[in-house]
């Protein structure tokens, strides 16, 4: 795509294109980011925390406008969009509230009586490459901790989100961040590689596909740049047993169908033990069939369209492949008729190896339910994937679920709740889901210089 352009997935209507940054635009952005870093790193922790609080407040003040833009660009219902924006405000305030604590020197015990400590320092301009599925939240995960550190941000957003991208750039400027502290850049892939290679850029954070992650990691590796990757997931939802089937099904629906199923850490594979399977499938299917799909600007809509017609076609092909090879659609199974990138919320059973729905991440409102004989088989199936982002384990006795935690090859495990995200908890995976952590205290240190300071002969 040569231009950044809104294409409303509910109607197919397109907005005005935004041209790619020119060579001078990129040079000006890099130069400004480095200049701003020289100033921003010398502000006090309190000053940087105050900026984050202003950013949080502006998210809340502009929530209607930001949610409207998001709905038009990627189809998220406005009600859900306002929830995302509230969460962004929580993230910025979390880092502001813990600024002094997180950035205080860490004393290191020494047997010889000398003084040693770790000091946390910024490293410079950071390039963020962000996706369309959470246009504001994904940026918050990068911007909040790094601006608190004293780093500056160059942000390459998804081509279908130009309005969200420009809105965020205005928001940071209005909050009082110095020019160059946060700069939006409309870039193509070749320009991204060039920016990664520029010596003024000190790190790269990408949330996106495996393909994009591999390309960015390769470019960063050639230039010895630190990189954080948050990639895909095929997260298992393991149901061992329950004393509240309704609550379990509610968790399953939220875990899979939120954001029209377009979340890397959504529950995508439901692994249900034999005694529970039939009742779960019946109740889960009924709940999924009842989801209200409609206009994202309607306050009563709980699910909008997929992000684009291309996304809908990909999901439709994955589902059709499974059905052609013997899987069963308990409900849904294909696109909704009419204009827009709408897809019926779907529950698939009978998915086996050889089907795309077995091996691939389905980025849409499709749940695959598997029957297993026991807990050992549940763990084997849960780990039978190239991904390792998160998992959830559900049991009447939480101790039974906790017994599986160390057996699951993932970065996050949730017990008796669906995978989620919180400002104070680290987020990230293993295997082909990427590496590094965002959010929480750990998220502050990915692009930090943890500098050792040692003084001879001085006790702490």
C-alpha positions as a printed Julia matrix, in Angstrom:
460×3 Matrix{Float64}:
   0.0     0.0    0.0
   1.54    3.31  -1.1
  -0.85    5.51   0.87
  -2.42    5.4    4.3
  -6.17    5.46   3.84
  -9.35    4.83   5.79
 -11.64    2.22   4.23
 -14.72    1.81   6.41
 -15.14   -1.97   6.86
 -18.86   -1.58   7.58
 -19.63    0.19   4.3
 -16.57   -0.09   2.06
 -16.4     3.69   1.7
 -12.92    5.2    1.52
 -11.52    8.42   2.9
  -8.8    10.7    1.63
  -5.39    9.03   1.19
  -2.39   10.2    3.18
   0.87   10.02   1.23
   3.94    8.29   2.58
   6.58   10.35   4.3
   9.21   11.71   1.94
  12.93   11.37   2.52
  13.11   14.85   4.07
  10.13   14.09   6.32
  11.93   11.02   7.65
  15.17   12.91   8.15
  13.37   15.71   9.99
  11.6    13.2   12.23
  14.82   11.38  13.11
  16.65   14.62  13.78
  13.79   15.99  15.9
  13.51   12.75  17.89
  17.21   12.88  18.76
  17.08   16.58  19.65
  14.0    16.04  21.8
  15.7    13.11  23.52
  18.54   15.4   24.57
  16.01   17.66  26.28
  13.45   15.13  27.49
  15.96   12.85  29.22
  17.04   15.8   31.39
  13.57   16.55  32.72
  12.75   15.29  36.19
  10.83   12.1   36.82
   8.05   14.24  38.29
   7.84   16.32  35.11
   7.6    13.24  32.94
   4.96   11.73  35.21
   2.94   14.93  34.98
   3.05   14.69  31.19
   1.67   11.15  31.33
  -1.19   12.33  33.53
  -2.06   15.01  30.99
  -1.97   12.38  28.24
  -4.36   10.23  30.29
  -6.73   13.14  30.78
  -6.76   14.0   27.08
  -7.61   10.39  26.19
 -10.66   10.68  28.45
 -11.66   14.11  27.16
 -11.4    13.01  23.53
 -12.87    9.53  23.98
 -15.96   10.17  21.78
 -13.83   11.49  18.91
 -11.2     8.77  19.24
 -13.81    6.0   19.43
 -15.62    7.37  16.36
 -12.37    7.36  14.36
 -11.57    3.82  15.45
 -15.03    2.58  14.46
 -14.71    4.12  11.01
 -11.21    2.76  10.44
 -11.37   -0.81  11.76
 -15.0    -1.43  12.72
 -14.78   -1.51  16.5
 -18.15   -0.7   18.11
 -18.02    2.74  19.69
 -18.95    1.33  23.07
 -15.94   -1.01  22.96
 -13.78    1.8   21.63
 -14.5     3.97  24.63
 -13.48    1.04  26.84
 -10.15    0.77  25.03
  -9.53    4.48  25.5
 -10.33    4.28  29.22
  -7.79    1.48  29.5
  -5.19    3.66  27.79
  -5.75    6.33  30.42
  -5.24    3.71  33.13
  -1.91    2.71  31.59
  -0.56    6.26  31.44
  -1.68    6.94  35.01
  -0.21    3.66  36.24
   3.26    4.62  35.06
   2.84    8.16  36.35
   1.76    6.91  39.78
   4.72    4.51  40.05
   7.32    6.72  38.4
   9.48    7.51  41.42
   9.31    3.95  42.71
  10.19    2.29  39.4
  13.01    4.68  38.52
  14.66    4.77  41.94
  18.17    3.32  42.15
  18.22   -0.36  43.07
  20.78   -1.16  45.76
  22.88   -4.29  45.22
  24.18   -6.03  48.37
  27.98   -6.28  48.48
  30.01   -8.46  50.84
  33.09   -6.19  50.67
  31.31   -3.13  52.0
  31.41   -1.19  48.74
  28.38    0.58  47.36
  26.74   -0.76  44.2
  23.45    0.08  42.6
  21.55   -0.12  39.35
  20.41    3.14  37.82
  17.72    3.1   35.12
  18.46    5.44  32.24
  16.9     6.05  28.8
  18.68    5.0   25.62
  17.24    7.25  22.89
  14.61    7.33  20.14
  12.53    4.14  19.85
  10.64    3.06  16.73
   7.19    1.6   17.35
   5.42   -0.4   14.63
   1.81   -0.83  15.67
  -1.23   -2.76  14.35
  -4.81   -1.77  13.61
  -6.71   -4.0   16.04
  -6.15   -1.76  19.1
  -5.07    1.55  17.56
  -4.66    3.41  20.87
  -3.96    0.67  23.43
  -1.04   -0.79  21.5
   0.58    2.63  21.36
   0.01    3.19  25.08
   1.93    0.01  25.92
   5.0     1.43  24.19
   4.65    5.16  24.78
   3.82    5.25  28.48
   6.89    3.45  29.89
   9.31    4.85  27.34
   8.28    8.47  27.73
   8.52    8.01  31.47
  12.06    6.7   31.04
  13.05    9.72  28.95
  13.09    8.01  25.55
  11.37    9.55  22.54
   8.99    7.79  20.13
   8.79    7.42  16.36
   5.49    5.71  15.56
   4.68    3.84  12.36
   0.98    2.92  12.56
  -1.06    0.55  10.4
  -1.95    1.9    6.92
  -5.7     1.64   7.58
  -5.51    3.83  10.71
  -4.32    7.26   9.54
  -6.91    9.15  11.59
  -6.02    7.34  14.79
  -2.33    7.87  14.1
  -2.66   11.6   13.54
  -5.04   11.98  16.47
  -2.47   10.5   18.81
   0.29   12.74  17.5
  -1.92   15.8   18.17
  -2.8    14.5   21.61
   0.84   14.19  22.72
   1.64   17.63  21.36
  -1.36   19.13  23.16
  -0.24   17.43  26.38
   2.99   19.42  26.19
   5.53   16.89  24.95
   8.4    18.71  23.21
   8.48   18.68  19.42
  10.05   15.39  18.34
   9.07   13.6   21.53
   6.37   11.65  19.7
   6.3    11.7   15.89
   3.93    9.87  13.59
   5.45    8.55  10.36
   3.55    7.07   7.42
   6.12    4.57   6.14
   6.29    1.6    3.78
   8.34   -1.52   4.5
  11.5    -0.3    2.79
  11.36    2.96   4.75
  10.88    1.02   7.99
  14.05   -0.96   7.29
  15.93    2.28   6.64
  14.73    3.86   9.89
  15.68    0.75  11.87
  19.17    0.99  10.41
  19.6     4.66  11.26
  22.08    5.04  14.14
  19.84    7.56  15.87
  17.23    4.85  16.52
  18.11    2.72  19.55
  15.35    0.1   19.62
  12.3    -1.27  17.84
   9.0    -2.56  19.19
   6.57   -4.34  16.89
   3.15   -5.82  17.44
   1.96   -7.7   14.38
   2.3   -10.82  12.29
   5.04  -13.44  12.32
   6.11  -12.31   8.85
   6.48   -8.7    9.95
   8.19   -9.74  13.17
  10.77  -11.83  11.35
  11.55   -8.99   8.93
  11.91   -6.44  11.72
  14.02   -8.77  13.88
  16.32   -9.45  10.91
  16.78   -5.74  10.2
  17.31   -4.94  13.88
  19.8    -7.78  14.25
  21.91   -6.52  11.37
  22.25   -3.19  13.17
  22.52   -4.61  16.71
  19.31   -2.93  17.86
  17.22   -4.15  20.78
  13.82   -5.39  19.61
  10.58   -6.41  21.33
   8.12   -8.54  19.35
   4.51   -9.28  20.24
   3.23  -11.56  17.49
   0.4   -14.01  16.96
  -1.24  -16.52  19.23
  -3.38  -19.64  19.14
  -4.23  -19.56  22.8
  -5.84  -22.56  24.49
  -8.84  -22.26  26.81
  -8.68  -25.49  28.85
 -11.92  -26.48  30.6
 -11.3   -29.3   33.07
 -14.55  -29.21  35.01
 -16.88  -26.62  36.49
 -19.52  -26.07  39.12
 -20.94  -23.09  37.17
 -21.39  -23.8   33.47
 -23.01  -20.45  32.76
 -20.05  -18.56  34.19
 -17.62  -20.76  32.24
 -19.48  -20.08  28.99
 -19.57  -16.35  29.7
 -15.78  -16.39  30.09
 -15.45  -18.37  26.85
 -17.56  -15.92  24.86
 -15.71  -12.89  26.2
 -12.36  -14.59  25.71
 -12.97  -15.46  22.07
 -15.39  -12.95  20.64
 -14.15   -9.64  22.05
 -12.92   -7.22  19.36
 -14.58   -9.48  16.76
 -12.04  -12.15  17.64
  -9.19   -9.93  16.43
  -6.85  -10.14  19.4
  -3.52  -11.91  19.57
  -4.25  -13.22  23.07
  -7.86  -14.2   22.44
  -8.87  -17.73  23.45
  -8.9   -19.48  20.08
  -8.82  -23.21  20.87
 -11.27  -24.55  23.44
  -9.99  -27.79  24.92
 -12.76  -29.46  26.91
 -12.62  -32.71  28.86
 -15.0   -35.51  27.92
 -17.49  -35.24  30.85
 -18.02  -31.52  30.21
 -17.8   -31.42  26.42
 -21.4   -31.94  25.26
 -22.95  -29.53  27.75
 -20.27  -26.91  27.06
 -20.7   -27.08  23.28
 -24.48  -26.78  23.53
 -24.43  -23.77  25.87
 -21.45  -22.09  24.19
 -23.01  -22.43  20.74
 -26.25  -20.84  21.93
 -24.38  -17.93  23.48
 -22.27  -17.32  20.37
 -25.35  -17.48  18.12
 -26.98  -14.76  20.25
 -24.2   -12.2   19.69
 -25.55   -9.0   18.15
 -23.58   -8.16  15.01
 -24.22   -4.79  13.44
 -23.32   -1.19  12.78
 -20.28   -0.24  14.91
 -21.79    3.22  15.46
 -24.89    1.71  17.1
 -24.59    1.77  20.88
 -26.37   -1.6   21.11
 -23.93   -3.4   18.82
 -21.64   -5.87  20.56
 -19.74   -7.01  17.45
 -18.92   -5.01  14.36
 -17.35   -6.1   11.08
 -13.91   -7.54  10.65
 -11.27   -4.92   9.93
 -11.41   -5.29   6.14
 -12.86   -7.37   3.34
  -9.43   -8.98   2.96
  -9.56  -10.08   6.59
 -13.05  -11.47   6.09
 -11.92  -13.42   3.04
  -9.0   -14.93   4.95
 -11.24  -16.1    7.8
 -13.83  -17.39   5.35
 -11.18  -19.44   3.54
  -9.91  -20.94   6.79
 -13.42  -21.92   7.85
 -14.37  -23.25   4.4
 -11.25  -25.41   4.38
 -12.27  -26.98   7.7
 -15.86  -27.56   6.6
 -14.78  -29.07   3.29
 -12.6   -31.54   5.18
 -15.29  -32.68   7.61
 -15.47  -30.16  10.44
 -18.89  -29.03  11.67
 -20.15  -25.45  12.1
 -22.32  -25.64  15.21
 -23.33  -22.06  14.42
 -22.2   -19.51  11.85
 -19.73  -20.73   9.3
 -19.4   -17.89   6.81
 -19.76  -14.2    5.97
 -22.98  -12.31   6.55
 -24.72  -11.23   3.33
 -24.73   -7.62   2.23
 -22.11   -4.87   2.26
 -19.31   -4.67   4.77
 -16.75   -7.11   6.16
 -19.18   -8.87   8.49
 -18.7   -12.52   9.48
 -21.07  -14.74  11.41
 -19.81  -15.65  14.91
 -18.84  -19.28  14.46
 -18.23  -22.4   16.55
 -16.35  -25.25  14.83
 -16.08  -28.82  16.09
 -14.39  -31.82  14.53
 -11.27  -29.88  13.55
  -8.33  -32.27  13.02
  -4.75  -32.1   11.71
  -4.59  -31.27   8.03
  -7.12  -28.48   8.32
  -5.99  -24.84   8.28
  -8.07  -24.25  11.4
  -5.84  -26.72  13.25
  -2.5   -25.08  12.48
  -3.25  -21.44  11.74
  -4.28  -18.55  13.93
  -7.84  -17.53  13.01
  -8.03  -13.78  13.47
 -11.79  -13.43  13.61
 -14.95  -14.54  15.47
 -14.34  -18.28  15.12
 -13.98  -20.67  18.07
 -12.59  -24.17  17.58
 -13.72  -26.67  20.25
 -11.8   -29.89  20.87
 -12.82  -32.9   22.96
 -10.08  -34.51  25.1
 -10.12  -37.55  27.34
  -8.16  -36.18  30.29
  -5.8   -33.51  31.57
  -2.7   -35.06  30.05
  -4.27  -34.95  26.6
  -5.42  -31.38  27.25
  -1.84  -30.28  27.95
  -0.47  -32.09  24.88
  -3.03  -30.41  22.65
  -2.53  -27.01  24.27
   1.21  -27.17  23.53
   0.75  -28.54  20.0
   1.19  -25.14  18.35
   4.02  -22.94  17.17
   2.65  -20.12  19.32
   3.06  -19.49  23.02
   1.35  -16.28  24.07
  -1.2   -17.12  26.76
  -3.47  -19.85  28.05
  -6.36  -20.08  30.46
  -7.23  -23.07  32.64
 -10.68  -23.47  34.19
 -11.59  -25.85  37.01
 -13.98  -26.03  39.94
 -10.95  -26.31  42.23
  -8.33  -23.68  41.31
  -5.62  -26.0   42.62
  -6.36  -28.4   39.76
  -5.83  -25.6   37.27
  -2.66  -24.38  38.99
  -1.19  -27.88  38.7
  -1.01  -27.37  34.92
   0.72  -23.97  34.93
   4.29  -25.28  34.7
   3.34  -27.7   31.91
   2.07  -25.02  29.51
   4.54  -23.46  27.06
   3.2   -19.91  27.17
   4.16  -16.52  28.53
   0.95  -15.98  30.53
  -1.51  -18.31  32.28
  -4.91  -17.23  33.6
  -6.83  -19.4   36.05
 -10.64  -19.33  35.89
 -10.68  -16.21  33.77
 -10.17  -15.4   30.11
  -6.85  -14.01  28.89
  -6.77  -10.27  29.41
  -4.45   -7.35  29.93
  -3.83   -4.98  32.83
  -1.6    -1.96  33.26
   0.29   -3.51  36.17
   0.83   -7.0   34.7
   3.56   -7.96  32.19
   2.33   -9.02  28.74
   4.26  -11.2   26.29
   4.88  -14.69  25.01
   7.38  -17.35  23.96
   7.99  -19.48  20.87
   6.64  -17.85  17.69
   4.54  -15.42  19.71
   7.62  -13.25  20.12
   9.81  -12.09  22.98
  10.08   -9.26  25.46
   7.47   -7.92  27.85
   5.2    -4.89  27.85
   3.23   -3.28  30.69
   3.85   -3.64  34.4
   7.24   -2.93  35.94
   8.97   -5.24  33.45
   7.67   -3.18  30.55
   9.7    -0.2   31.75
  13.05   -1.93  31.34
  12.97   -3.27  27.78
  14.47   -0.09  26.3
  16.38    1.07  29.35
  20.05    1.19  30.25
  20.29   -0.63  33.58
  23.52    1.09  34.48
  25.78   -0.26  37.23
  27.18    2.38  39.59
  29.86    1.12  42.01
  31.81    3.23  44.51
  34.9     1.74  46.14
  34.96    1.59  49.91
  31.54    3.18  50.48
  28.84    1.2   52.21
  25.32    1.81  51.08
